[in-house]
Each structure stands twice: as structure tokens, then as C-alpha cells.
Amino acid sequence: MAENNKVSQEEVKHIAELARIELSGEETQKFAREISDILGYVEQLGEVNTDSVEPISQVTGKVNVFREDVAVDASEETKNIMAKNYPDSQDGYIKVKQIM
Amino acid sequence: MEIIDLDIQKAAKGLADKEFSSVELTQSCLEKIKKTDNELKSFITVTDGLALKEAARADERIKSGENNPLLGIPSSIKDVILTKNILTTASSNILKNYIPAESATLMDKLDAKGMVMLGKVNCDAFAHGSSTENSDFFTSHNPWDLDRVPGGSSGGSASSVAGGECFYSIGTDTGGSIRQPASFCGLVGLKPTYGRVSRYGLISMTSSTDCPSIMAKTAGDAAIILEAIAGEDKKDATTSSKPVDKYLEYLQNFNIKGLRIGIPKEYFIEGLNKDIEESVRGAIVKLQGLGAEVVEISLPHTKYAVPTYYIITPSEVSSNLAKFDGIRFGYSSESDSETEVKNLMDVYIKSKGKGFGSEAKRRIMIGTYALSSGYYDAYYLKAQKVRALIKKDFDEVFEKVDIIIAPTAPSVAFKIGEHSDNPLEMYLGDIFLSAVSLAGLPAVSAPCGFVKPEDGEKEMPVGMQIIGKPFDEKTVLAVADIYEKDSGWTKKHPQI
């Protein structure tokens, strides 16, 4: 496929690494094209002058909602249901593969 | 007993007058599901045993004199809402065996009211889509024409209510996922103000626009349900402490005289189906006849709402889906004998690579790109600034008008497998819905007529969108209610 995309397949591979997701060669090609299309489409946001505009992340106007930082023990029932969802466990703890 | 002819208020009266019991009502729904759901495909999980138990308990409460309109009324719940000890899949392969340890706050509130849950309903996987065709399991069907989609993402909510399988459904609306299926299925779909209903226990999609939302047969029913699920929640810091209104009472005493309706010129544009435009304009004329005033308005940043939404949504999606890494829950490549896993990194990348469907992957990739080092300012931050301007447009207009009316969707429900690839139509599908979501406003889609599509013989429902000021759900519901009583559209039901 001709690489006239805004985003190259190499960049897609880098993004997939950041997102910790394995993609097939076909998917890598597809996403190079799709991400490029979306970026081309959203370029029009550049037309909007936002020099003196403060970004908003949500619209309720609420800021800094605090609570006490205390740990609450979950019930045995809750723990048991959660443990059932663990892909791998031992003595009620999640077991993960060795890192090093 | 035909469930399809009853709304919540009528059923509640029947229960109070001992015309039927909640167990009988529930049995009727379960029979209807048995009869029709192999065609409609609304339900992923039917919790019949539990429903009958809850119904028996509700009958006890009714007998002891308790009187609340949701007591003993059967409902369905979208499968992105956590239900303790009951399979909750988000219609995704990655969560196809997931059993939550807790229920969503809204479920706890409805349980306290004595709701009878019939089961969990289908949607696009992780609520990514507008037809249920992105469900990893199956596509739901529109009760008005089984060859067509019910809309989405809350499509199972719409097909189950419109098909007479239950009385109401709780879904979600992030960028139109309640309003569009309500329009496609001839129902009342209410997206409340962002922060009005707790998001605790939703499987998050776009945290800054996700709203638990209501699929109902009438505006009055939606008012009853909102009153039950709205309010501040310590477990969701974005919920508002504003008191919850007495919505149903407000509806009953509402006078539309002098109400100012804004008609945004940017929403009545090329590409909007002419018959739909006529239905919506007809409804506006009717409201005028009842005493409302009409004001032409402009929302100048409307055309930027879709590109803004296309950045913000995948960005937040990519962040929210990062937790499905095969460690704590969901599909894990580690326990998949067909996948070779050497180290922890392999668990992450292979669990996601194999577990997620193509739409989720697409959003993860676009979002990760937009948030990555060097691009954050150009995309996500820029979008959040334009979003501020979109919200400002609405703030200014709402100084001049009380509500805004616009179409909900540019066309009626499309045929399964024939989602338009026409960029203009796809853009229109999002433009009517996404600006409202970005601004966090309350909006209801209310039935306003029927249109026979060019590619079909059956008349399909059309919806209009009534958009309100922040936390003014009472007015949007009251306008929907007064129009519904005058027009009678909600009395029409599909033959199924």
C-alpha cells in the first residue's frame, strides 16, 4: 500500500506498543489509514480561534471534590466474587507472570 | 394481558387495584420474551428465576400498603450497567464471563423501589456504535420492522420496551445512545444532565459525557424513573448536589403558555430527510398552537461538534479500556491454551489483541495517538477548548429561549447491514446528538410521527429532540408530555 497516509505504519506500531495491544499486519495497515482519515477530518478544528479560551474537561462546574482517604475492607462475599473473576490466582490473591 | 398497551402508571394502578399481581405481570413479560425474543434479540441474559422472586417480594410490599409507581414493575437493564452476581458483558467477548461484585448505584436505587429486573439487554460492544451491529454477540431487531436496526448503542433497551417485553429500560447515552434508538423505535428516551444520575457502576466509555439514561413509553414514565435514580452519590464525584425535582408533579401542573422554543438553523440542513423535517416542524407548529413562542436561533460552533467529539471520545475510551489487560478480570491470554504467553507483557498485548473487537481497537488506537506525547496539545487540548465554545453557544442561546427543538436523527431506522457509508449522512447522524453531549445538557427524544422510508413498505417512527438548560429535565419532560397527550403518537404500537 502506498504510504501517503499522515500516520505511517511505523507510527501505528509505536502507538500499539504504548496501548499494550497486539495488532496483526493487516490491522496495522488498516489503522494507519483510519487514523490518518480521522486526523484529516479533525484538522478543521484549526479554523477555530481558541487563543483566549480555557479548556473544559467536564461541564458541571464542580472542582476538587474531596473525601477522607480511608481504606474500607470489602465484605467476604465481595472478595469471593472478585476472586472468581481472576484469570489466575492463589490463596485468594491475583497471580501474575514474572516481570524480570 | 398485553404489556404493550400498558405504561408504568397504568400498570401501577392495576397492581394497586389488585387487577393483577406483580408475579402475573412478570410472567406475562417472561412469556412475551419467550415468544418474541428469538426474533427481536433484545436480551443477552434473562434472569427469570430472580425476576419472579423479586415480583413475589413486590406483591408482599403492595399488600402491606406500600405505594410507589415502580414497585413490582418489570424492566430491562443495558449490559454495561453492573448487576451484582449477574453476568454483565458490555456485549463484548472480553467480558463475556464477567460477574460483578457490586451493583451500580442506580440499580441499588431501583431495587429499593422494588423494581423487577427481567434481564440484561444487548448493545454495541462497550456502547461503541449506533445500531447494535457492533455487539460481539448478535444484532437486535427493530419491532416496527424486523429487517431494520433498533438503533444504538442502547438498542436492546429500545427493542425490549417497544416490543412489549418490559415496561422500561435503563441504558446509557454518551453521544446519543438513548436518544437515537428511542427515535428509531417510537419511544421516549431521556438523557439527563451530566451529573444528575450517578455513573458509579457503569462500564465507562467516555467519562466526561457518559450519562445513565432512560428508555420509556411515555414522558410521564420517564419522569417517574428519573425521580428514582437521580441525585448526588459519594461514589461519583461529578454528581450534583442540586435537589432532585418532583418531575411527575411538575408535568401534571405544567402550562406551556409563553414558553420560548429555539429552532437552531444549523440543525435543519441539507441531508435531513424532508419527511422527517416536516414531522418535526409539524410538532413545533402544534406546540405553538398550544401557546408556546418560537424563536429562530443560531449555534455557530455546531459544525465543530463532530470533530471535537471524534477526538474526545476515543481519547477517553482508550484510557477507560486500558484496564482490560488480562490481569484482574475478563478474557486473559494467560488462560487461553491457544495463545502462547511468555511474560507479563505478552499477557497484556495478547489479551487486548485477541479480546477486543475491531471498533474498540480502532478507538483505543485513535485515542492513544491523540493523547500521546507531542500530540496532546494539538488534539485533545484543542478539542477541549472548542468544547468550551460549543457549551458557550448553548449558554448564550438559553438566555433567550427555554428549550431547543431539533430532529433526533436525519433518517428513520436503517436496514441491518446497510449502515450508510455516505460521509454526509454519517456526519448528520452525529451532529444532532454530539453537541448536546459535549455540553452536558438534558435532552429527550419524543415520538413526533411516522415516515415510510424509500427502501421499505412499513412506516417507521420519527423522533424530535427537546433540549433543555442544565438540570432542567422537568421542562423538557413537560413539553414532551404535553405534546404526547395532544398528538397521541405514543399510543401506536408495533404488531409483534
Interface residues (C-beta under 8 A of the other chain):
Chain A: V7 E11 V12 I15 A16 L18 A19 R20 I21 E22 L23 E27 F31 E34 I35 I38 L39 Y41 V42 Q44 L45 G46 V48 T50 V53 E54 P55 I56 S57 Q58 V59 T60 K62 V65 R67 A74 E77 T78 K79 I81 M82 K84 N85 Y86 P87 D88 I94 V96 K97 Q98 I99
Chain B: K84 N85 N97 Y98 I99 P100 A101 E102 Y194 G195 S208 K234 A237 T238 S240 H301 K303 Y304 P307 T308 Y310 I311 S318 A322 D325 G326 I327 R328 F329 G330 S332 E334 S335 V341 N343 L344 M345 D346 V347 Y348 I349 K350 K352 G353 K354 F356 K361 R362 I364 M365 I366 T368 Y369 S372 Y379 L381 K382 A383 Q384 K385 V386 R387 A388 L389 K391 L438 A439 G440 P470
